[in-house]
Amino acid sequence: MTQANGIIKSCYQLGLLSVSEKGVPLSSLLGWRKREGKLFELNHGVYK
């Protein structure tokens, strides 16, 4: 997980991680925050 954090921080403006409820404590310890609100998918130039 710490290696993934480094890659994401150095290569991308935004990193998203999907975890189960059991994985929340670990992701929280590594600085990941739960996203509140809606998420949208960009599919062939159209937001869905």
C-alpha positions in Angstrom: 0.0 0.0 0.0 2.8 2.5 0.8 4.4 1.8 -2.6 1.0 2.3 -4.3 0.7 5.7 -2.5 4.1 6.8 -3.8 3.3 5.8 -7.4 -0.1 7.5 -7.3 1.3 10.7 -5.7 4.1 11.0 -8.3 2.1 10.1 -11.4 -1.5 11.2 -10.9 -3.5 14.2 -9.8 -6.2 12.0 -8.2 -6.1 8.5 -6.8 -9.1 6.4 -6.0 -9.1 3.2 -4.0 -12.0 0.9 -3.4 -11.9 -1.0 -0.1 -14.2 -3.1 1.9 -15.4 -2.0 5.3 -12.7 -4.2 6.8 -10.1 -2.4 4.8 -11.1 1.1 5.9 -8.9 1.2 9.0 -5.8 0.3 7.0 -6.5 2.8 4.3 -7.2 5.5 6.9 -3.9 4.9 8.5 -2.2 5.5 5.2 -3.9 8.8 4.7 -6.8 7.8 2.4 -10.1 9.5 3.1 -13.6 8.3 2.5 -15.2 10.1 -0.4 -18.5 11.8 0.4 -20.9 12.6 -2.4 -21.6 11.4 -5.9 -19.1 9.8 -8.2 -19.4 10.0 -12.0 -18.0 7.9 -14.8 -16.7 9.5 -18.0 -17.6 7.0 -20.8 -17.0 8.0 -24.4 -17.1 11.7 -23.5 -20.4 11.4 -21.6 -20.8 11.6 -17.8 -23.0 8.8 -16.4 
